[in-house]
Amino acid sequence: MDIIIIGAGPSGLMCAINAKNKNNKVTIIEKNNKAGKKLLLTGNGKCNYFNENLCSSSYHSSNEDLIDLIINENNKNMALDILDKIGIYPKVVNGYYYPYSNLSSSVLNLLLTKCNNLGIDIIYNENVTSINKLNNKFIINNKYSCDKLVISTGLKSYSKTGSDGILLPIIEQFGHKVEPILPALVQAKGNIPKDFSGIRINAKISLYENNKFVKEEIGELQFTDYGLSGICLMQLSGYISKGLYNKKDEKIYINFMPFIENFDEFILNRMTKLKDLNVINALESIINYKILYYIFKKNNIDINKKYFELNKKEQNILKESLTHFEVNIYDTNGFDNAQTCTGGINLNEINISTMESKLVSNLYFTGEIIDIYGDCGGYNLALCWISGILCGKDINDKSKTN
């Protein structure tokens, strides 16, 4: 039995490793001149390849009720066991898995070594532009044929690594529905005061669509010359992309003091204790002074005023500005800056336990190309490993009996 996998990324390599047995021939077709270009970039080159807190609530899809079928405790343990057997020794930091070497290249080298030891062929510099099915055989670029075909090409994130979505129209020709492909885990563009650019803070941010609360995150937030970045913003960016795609009004509200449960009580106690200081002096060890100066200047409040010299309106403005600072979001950065994408092959059209198409027999999908994406923190690579393993094991089992 001949198996071809398109894409030598993490899910394609993992699929190949688990699919190979003595009764089949497994070949990977890769458009680049080497494998795993995107894998090498993960975790800033350190390869955050898994998360010990893996659960379905950290993933998103148009069919969220199906996520549990792939992201569950059994599949988590299976993936970690196989990664260990391949030779990847973990260092776990706050739940994030890294290779102990802190080098993504070590993970890629182990995957490629395993492929080589199993006799898996990798064809490089081959850009797939056509796929046809004839007499139960898949014909790729009119030159390669196989009995089972796996598409592991990713979508459009980090297109410089080869993910360009070129196969999506071909997949649609096979009858599959592709959910809208949009940037996720990406920065947002918004109306940020120019003086804020470069500021990094810990904050709680809340996303609202058409004035309706969607979700909130707490963590590092970075102000840029175009808008907002940082992990907590990027966790919300998939929702932002979908909202903007559907013409919704997107707003982020920033709480600069997320550690405070009762603002009124805190501010009263602090200002009583520091009554000889003006408000900016009393708060600048908590909040960046540029933010404080902006709030005072924008609202025409004297920057030298002490808290109890503020009138009630000015006190309310200060509270609202520090706990509910509004940013209008009008766009996100593009696919070249996105760690992953929303959208992909609709999960209703895939057998989740095997990754095989329900519409076209012997056609499989793994990794980013299916309509699931995860939060920051190794979740998306975990999805690649798990989907690749499930697909590979199914092919392995079926090729043993043929």
C-alpha positions in Angstrom: 0.0 0.0 0.0 1.3 3.4 -1.0 0.7 6.4 1.4 1.6 10.0 0.6 1.7 12.8 3.1 1.7 16.3 1.8 3.7 18.5 4.3 6.8 17.7 6.4 5.7 19.7 9.4 5.1 18.3 12.9 1.7 16.6 12.1 3.0 15.2 8.8 6.1 13.8 10.3 4.3 12.4 13.2 1.7 10.8 10.9 4.4 9.2 8.8 6.1 7.7 11.8 2.9 6.2 13.1 1.7 5.0 9.7 4.8 3.2 8.6 4.9 -0.6 8.7 6.5 -3.4 6.7 3.4 -3.7 4.5 3.3 -0.1 3.2 5.4 2.6 1.6 5.2 6.1 3.2 6.4 9.1 1.3 6.2 12.7 2.4 6.1 15.5 -0.2 7.4 18.9 1.0 7.4 22.1 -1.0 10.4 23.6 0.9 14.0 22.5 0.6 13.9 21.2 4.2 11.4 19.9 6.7 9.8 21.6 9.7 10.5 25.3 9.0 7.6 26.4 11.1 8.5 24.0 13.9 11.9 25.6 14.1 10.3 29.0 15.0 8.1 27.8 17.8 8.8 29.1 21.3 11.3 31.6 19.8 13.4 28.7 18.7 13.1 26.8 22.0 10.1 24.7 20.8 7.2 24.9 23.3 5.9 21.6 22.1 3.2 20.6 24.6 1.3 21.7 27.7 0.6 19.6 30.8 -2.8 21.4 31.3 -4.0 20.1 27.9 -7.8 20.3 27.8 -10.6 21.1 25.4 -11.3 24.5 27.0 -8.0 25.8 25.6 -9.1 25.1 22.0 -11.6 26.8 19.6 -13.6 25.6 16.7 -16.8 26.3 14.8 -17.9 22.9 16.2 -16.7 23.1 19.8 -18.8 20.2 20.9 -16.4 17.9 18.9 -13.1 19.1 20.4 -13.3 16.6 23.3 -13.1 13.8 20.8 -9.5 14.7 19.9 -8.3 16.7 22.9 -8.7 14.4 25.9 -6.7 12.7 28.6 -6.2 9.4 26.6 -4.9 11.2 23.6 -2.7 13.5 25.7 -1.0 10.6 27.4 -0.6 8.7 24.1 1.1 11.7 22.5 3.5 12.3 25.4 4.4 8.6 25.4 5.2 8.6 21.7 7.2 11.8 21.9 9.2 10.3 24.7 9.9 7.1 22.7 11.1 9.3 19.8 13.7 10.6 22.2 12.4 14.1 23.2 13.4 14.7 26.9 11.2 17.4 28.4 11.8 20.4 30.6 8.4 21.6 32.0 8.2 25.3 33.0 4.9 26.5 34.4 3.2 23.7 32.5 4.9 24.4 29.2 6.9 21.6 27.7 10.3 22.4 26.1 13.1 20.0 25.0 15.7 20.1 27.7 18.1 21.4 25.1 15.9 24.5 24.6 16.5 23.9 20.8 13.6 23.3 18.4 16.2 21.9 16.0 16.7 18.9 18.4 13.0 18.1 18.2 13.1 18.2 14.4 16.3 16.2 14.2 14.7 13.4 16.3 11.6 13.3 14.1 13.7 13.2 10.9 16.0 10.5 12.4 13.0 8.4 13.2 11.6 8.8 9.7 15.0 7.8 8.2 15.3 4.8 10.5 11.8 3.6 9.4 12.6 4.0 5.7 10.2 6.9 5.1 11.1 8.9 2.0 10.8 12.7 1.9 10.6 14.5 -1.5 11.7 18.1 -1.2 11.1 21.1 -3.4 7.8 19.7 -4.8 5.0 22.2 -4.8 1.7 20.3 -5.0 -0.7 22.1 -7.5 -3.1 19.3 -8.4 -4.7 16.3 -6.8 -7.1 14.0 -8.6 -8.7 10.7 -7.7 -8.8 8.0 -10.4 -9.8 4.3 -9.9 -9.3 4.6 -6.1 -5.9 6.1 -6.5 -4.9 9.7 -5.7 -2.7 11.3 -8.4 -0.6 14.2 -7.3 0.9 16.6 -9.8 0.3 14.0 -12.5 3.4 12.1 -11.3 2.8 10.5 -7.9 0.1 8.1 -7.0 -1.0 6.6 -3.7 -3.8 4.5 -2.1 -4.1 6.8 0.9 -3.4 10.6 1.0 -2.8 12.8 4.0 -2.9 16.6 3.7 -0.8 18.1 6.5 0.0 21.5 4.9 -1.2 23.9 7.5 -3.2 27.0 6.5 -1.8 30.5 6.0 0.1 31.5 9.2 3.8 32.3 8.8 3.5 32.0 5.0 7.3 32.4 4.6 7.6 28.9 6.0 5.4 27.5 3.1 1.9 27.7 4.6 0.0 29.5 1.9 -3.4 27.7 1.7 -2.8 26.8 -1.9 -4.5 23.4 -1.5 -7.8 24.8 0.0 -9.5 25.2 -3.4 -8.6 21.6 -4.3 -9.9 20.4 -1.0 -13.2 22.2 -1.7 -13.4 20.6 -5.1 -13.5 17.2 -3.2 -16.7 18.6 -1.6 -15.3 19.7 1.8 -16.5 22.9 3.5 -13.6 25.1 4.6 -14.5 27.5 7.5 -13.2 31.1 6.9 -9.4 31.2 7.3 -8.4 34.2 9.5 -5.3 35.2 11.6 -5.2 33.9 15.2 -2.7 34.3 18.0 -1.8 37.6 16.4 -1.5 41.3 17.3 -4.4 43.8 17.1 -4.6 47.2 15.5 -6.3 49.9 17.5 -6.4 53.6 18.5 -3.6 53.7 21.0 -2.2 57.0 22.3 1.2 57.4 20.6 2.9 58.0 24.0 1.9 54.4 25.0 4.0 52.7 22.3 6.6 50.4 23.9 4.9 50.1 27.3 4.6 46.6 28.7 2.3 46.0 31.6 0.3 43.2 33.4 -3.3 43.9 32.9 -6.8 42.3 32.6 -8.3 42.9 29.2 -12.0 42.3 28.3 -13.2 41.9 24.7 -16.7 43.2 23.8 -18.4 42.7 20.5 -21.3 45.1 19.7 -21.1 46.1 23.4 -21.6 42.5 24.5 -19.0 40.8 26.7 -17.1 37.9 25.0 -14.1 36.9 27.0 -11.4 38.3 29.3 -7.7 37.5 29.8 -5.1 38.5 32.4 -1.4 38.7 31.5 1.3 40.7 29.8 0.0 43.4 27.5 2.2 45.4 25.2 1.4 48.7 23.5 2.8 49.2 20.0 2.7 51.9 17.4 -0.2 50.2 15.7 -2.2 48.8 18.7 -1.8 45.9 21.1 0.3 42.8 21.5 1.2 40.4 24.3 0.0 37.0 25.2 -3.3 38.0 26.8 -4.3 40.0 23.7 -3.2 37.2 21.3 -5.4 34.7 23.2 -8.4 36.9 22.3 -7.3 37.6 18.7 -9.1 34.7 17.1 -12.4 36.0 18.5 -11.4 39.5 17.2 -10.6 38.2 13.7 -14.0 36.4 13.5 -15.8 39.4 14.9 -14.3 41.8 12.4 -14.9 39.3 9.6 -18.6 39.4 10.6 -18.6 43.2 10.7 -18.9 43.4 14.4 -17.7 46.4 16.5 -14.7 45.2 18.5 -13.6 46.9 21.7 -10.9 46.0 24.3 -11.3 47.4 27.8 -8.1 47.5 29.9 -7.9 47.2 33.7 -4.5 48.5 34.6 -5.0 47.2 38.2 -6.1 43.6 37.8 -4.8 42.6 41.3 -7.3 45.0 43.0 -10.7 43.5 43.9 -12.2 46.7 45.3 -10.8 49.8 43.6 -12.7 52.3 45.8 -11.4 50.7 49.0 -7.8 50.4 47.6 -7.6 53.9 46.3 -9.0 55.4 49.5 -6.5 53.5 51.7 -3.6 54.3 49.5 -4.3 58.0 49.1 -5.0 58.4 52.8 -1.6 56.8 53.6 0.1 58.9 50.9 -1.9 62.1 51.4 1.1 64.3 50.9 1.7 63.0 47.4 -0.1 64.0 44.2 -2.1 61.3 42.5 0.5 60.5 39.8 3.3 60.2 42.4 1.1 57.9 44.6 0.3 55.6 41.7 3.4 55.6 39.5 5.0 52.6 41.2 1.9 50.7 40.2 1.1 52.1 36.8 3.4 53.5 34.1 3.6 57.3 34.6 3.0 57.8 30.8 -0.4 56.2 31.2 -1.2 58.4 34.2 0.0 61.6 32.5 -2.2 60.8 29.5 -5.3 60.2 31.6 -4.8 63.6 33.4 -4.0 65.6 30.3 -6.8 64.1 28.2 -9.3 64.9 30.8 -7.9 68.4 31.7 -7.1 67.4 35.2 -4.3 69.2 37.0 -1.3 66.8 37.2 -0.3 68.3 40.5 -3.5 67.5 42.3 -3.7 65.3 45.3 -6.5 62.7 45.3 -8.7 64.5 47.9 -8.3 67.7 45.8 -10.1 66.0 42.9 -13.8 66.6 42.6 -16.2 63.7 42.4 -16.3 63.8 38.6 -12.5 63.7 38.4 -12.3 60.8 40.8 -14.8 58.9 38.7 -12.8 59.6 35.5 -9.7 58.3 37.2 -11.4 55.1 38.3 -13.0 54.5 34.9 -9.7 55.2 33.0 -7.7 52.9 35.3 -10.1 50.0 35.3 -12.0 50.3 32.0 -9.7 52.0 29.5 -11.3 51.7 26.1 -9.5 50.7 22.9 -11.3 50.5 19.6 -10.0 47.6 17.5 -10.3 48.0 13.7 -8.0 45.2 12.4 -5.4 42.5 13.3 -2.0 42.0 11.9 -1.9 39.6 8.9 -1.0 35.9 8.4 2.7 36.6 8.3 2.5 37.6 12.0 -0.1 35.0 13.1 1.1 31.9 15.0 -2.0 30.0 13.7 -5.4 30.5 12.0 -9.0 30.1 12.7 -11.0 28.0 10.3 -10.1 25.0 8.1 -11.8 21.7 7.3 -15.1 21.5 9.1 -15.0 18.9 11.8 -18.4 17.5 11.0 -16.8 16.2 7.7 -13.9 14.3 9.4 -13.9 11.1 11.5 -12.2 12.7 14.5 -10.9 9.3 15.8 -9.0 8.7 12.6 -8.8 12.1 10.8 -10.2 10.5 7.7 -12.6 12.4 5.5 -16.2 11.3 5.7 -16.7 12.5 2.1 -13.8 11.0 0.3 -12.5 7.6 1.4 -8.7 7.3 2.1 -8.3 11.0 2.3 -7.0 12.4 5.6 -6.3 15.7 7.2 -4.0 16.6 10.2 -2.7 19.6 12.0 -3.6 23.2 11.4 -5.7 22.5 8.3 -8.6 21.2 10.4 -10.9 23.6 12.1 -9.4 23.7 15.6 -6.8 26.1 17.0 -5.4 26.4 20.5 -4.3 29.1 22.9 -0.6 30.1 23.3 1.5 27.7 25.2 2.2 24.5 23.2 -1.5 23.7 22.5 -1.2 24.0 18.7 1.8 21.7 18.5 0.0 19.3 20.8 -2.9 19.2 18.3 -0.4 18.5 15.5 1.1 15.5 17.4 -2.3 14.1 18.4 -4.0 14.4 15.0 -0.9 13.0 13.3 -0.8 10.0 15.6 -4.5 9.3 15.2 -4.2 9.5 11.4 -1.0 7.4 11.3 -2.3 4.7 13.5 -5.5 4.3 11.5 -3.4 4.0 8.2 -1.0 1.6 10.0 -3.9 -0.7 11.1 -5.6 -0.7 7.8 -2.4 -1.4 5.8 -1.6 -4.4 8.0 -4.8 -6.1 6.8 -4.4 -5.3 3.1 
